[in-house]
Amino acid sequence: YKRLRQVLDRLEIPLYVVPGNHDRREPFRDAFFDHPYLPNFGPLQYVVDDYPVRLVGLDTTVDGEHGGVLDEDRLVWLDATLAEEPQKPTLIFMHHPPFRTGIRSMDALGFKGVEAFGEVVERNPQIERIVSGHIHRAMQVRWHGTIASTAPSTAYQFVLELRDRNPLGITREPPGFALHVWQDGRIVTHDCRVDDFDDGFVTLR
């Protein structure tokens, strides 16, 4: 986290963070102690109302597990938060994608509560996007009345392997990130790449 802060603290734009499956909630909270939008206890989820698009950060993690979780308390909070501004365009960002990606070894990790999450999303047509990571690849899908997507990784990308095959490999495709731009009353998403890697891939395990 110390090294990460050295990189992120150079940013000249606002920064909002949510934990991923390799994070632990309390060390994460301590690392970003000076980010006042983060709650002092419980799941690291929050709402930012400072922009034309409402930003809702969701905590889909559980310590010690790699799959996603949205339990009843987190979903009740989300439902109430969305009900506060039913007319304002909203972007939800979280670590785990709520949809099956076709990469079977990743989908097998699971996402508890995703069906109930989909019901909340369907009741709230103001949700313009649900954006996530975790998969180390960029993909998009129409999901419960909105668009859900994943971003490429800033490190390595997972091999696009749609067969039931282990171990899962990584490919030396360029690292990247997703850039979401609000303009003309809609979100435009860009898949941005930042470096060049040699061809080929290696195996994770």
N, C-alpha and C positions, 0 to 999 in steps of 0.2 A: 504493500500500500504506500509505503514511503516513496518508492520509485515511481509508482503511478502518479502520486500527487506532484512529483517534480515535473512530470510531463503535462498533466492537466492544468496545473497552476499557471502555465504560460498562455492559456487560452484567453482571447479577448472577447469572448461571447459568453452568455450565461450557460451554466452547466447544471444539469439535473441528473442524478444517478439512481439506478436501481440495482439490487444485487443479482448475481447469477449463481449457477449451481455449484461453482467452486468457491463461493464466498461463504463466510460465517457472519451471521447478522450483527453480533455485538462488535467484533473487530471492524467490520465494515462501518458501523455507526461511529465508532471511535475515530476511524480514519478520516471521516468527513464530518467531524464534530462542528466545524464552522459553517455547515450548510443548514441554514435555519429552517428550511422547508421539511427536513427530515424529522419525523416524530421521535420523541425521547425514549419511547418504549414500544414494544409490539412490532408488527410487520412494518417494513420500510416502504409505505405507500402514502401518497399525498396528491394534492391537486394544486395546480398553478393557474391563476386566473388573470395574469398580467398581460396577456397577448390576445390577438383576435381569435386564436384557436386555444381552446381550453386544453391543458396538458394534465393527464391523469397517469401517474406512475404507480404500477402495481408490483407488489412483492409476491412472486410465484414460487419462492424457494422454501425448502425445509432443510435444516442442518442435517448433513450426513446422507442426503439423497440427491440423485442427479435428475430425477423426473420433476415435473411441475406440480404445484398444489395451489388450489384456490379453495380454502375451507369456508364454512358458513360465515364466520365473522368477517372475513375479507370480502366476501360477496355482498353481505349486508351493507358494509361500508361503501362499496362501489355503487350499489343500487341507490343508496341515499345520496351519494355525491353526484351521480348523474341526474337525479331528480331535481337538484338545486338549480340547474341551468339547462332545461330541456331544449332550448332553442339555440344554444351556442355551439358552434362546431367544435368537436372534441377529438383529440388524439389520445389513445391509450398506448402506453409503452410498458413493456415487461420483458423478462428474459426468455421464457419458454413460449414457443408458438402454440396456439390453441388448436391447430389443425394437424392432421396426419400428413407427413411430408412425402411418403413413399420411400424414404431411407429407413429401412425396416429396423436396423439396429438402434437408430435414434428414436423412432416411434415406440419401440418396445420399452423405453424408459418410462413412458406413461405420463399422464397429466390428470391428477385427481381433481374432480369438480368442474371439468371443462364443459360438461353438458349443461350444468346450471349456469355457468358463465355465458354460454351461448344464449340461454333464455334471457339473461339480463341484457345482452347486446341487442337482441331482437326487439326489446321494448324501448330501445333508445336509438332512434334513427339519426340523432345528431352525431353519432360516432362516425367520423370520416375515415379513420384508419385505426388498425391495431398493429403495432410494429413490435418486433421482437428480434432475438438473436439466436443463440444456442446451437443452431444447426451448422454454422460456419459456411453457409451458402446463401445466395439471394434467391428468393422465390416469392410468389404472390398467389393468392387464391381469394375468390369470393366466398365469404363466410358469414352466415347469419345476418345477411343484409348489409354488410360493409365489406371492406377490403382488408385482409390480413396479410402481412408480409414478414419476411425475415431479411436480415442484413448479412452481407459477407463479413468475414472475420478480419480484424486488424492484424491477425497473425496468419496461420495457415488455414486452408479450406479443406473440408472433408471431401473425399472422393464421392462423386455422384454415382452411388451404387444402389440400384433399385432391386437387386436380388437379395435373397436371404443368405447373406454371406458375412462371415466373421473371419479374421479381425477386420475392423473398419480401417480404411486407409486414409491418409492425408495426401493432398496434392499440392505441389508448389505453384499453384496459381497465385497471382498477385494479391496481397492483402487489400482490404477495402473497407468501405463503410457506406451507409445509406444516407442520403441528404433529402429531407422532405421540405419542400418549399410551398408556402401558402401564397397563392396569387389568384386573382380573378374568382375568388370564392370557392377555390378547390385546392387540394393538395396534389402537387406534382412530385413524384419520387424519382431520384437519380441514384443509380448504382455507380459509385465512384471507386476507382482503383488508384493506388498510390505508389506502386513499385512494380518491378519486373523480376520474376523468378525464372530459373531454368525449368525446362519441361521435365516431366517425370513425377513419381510419387514415392512416398515411403510408407511403412506400416506403423501404426500406433502401438500395437502389441502382438 
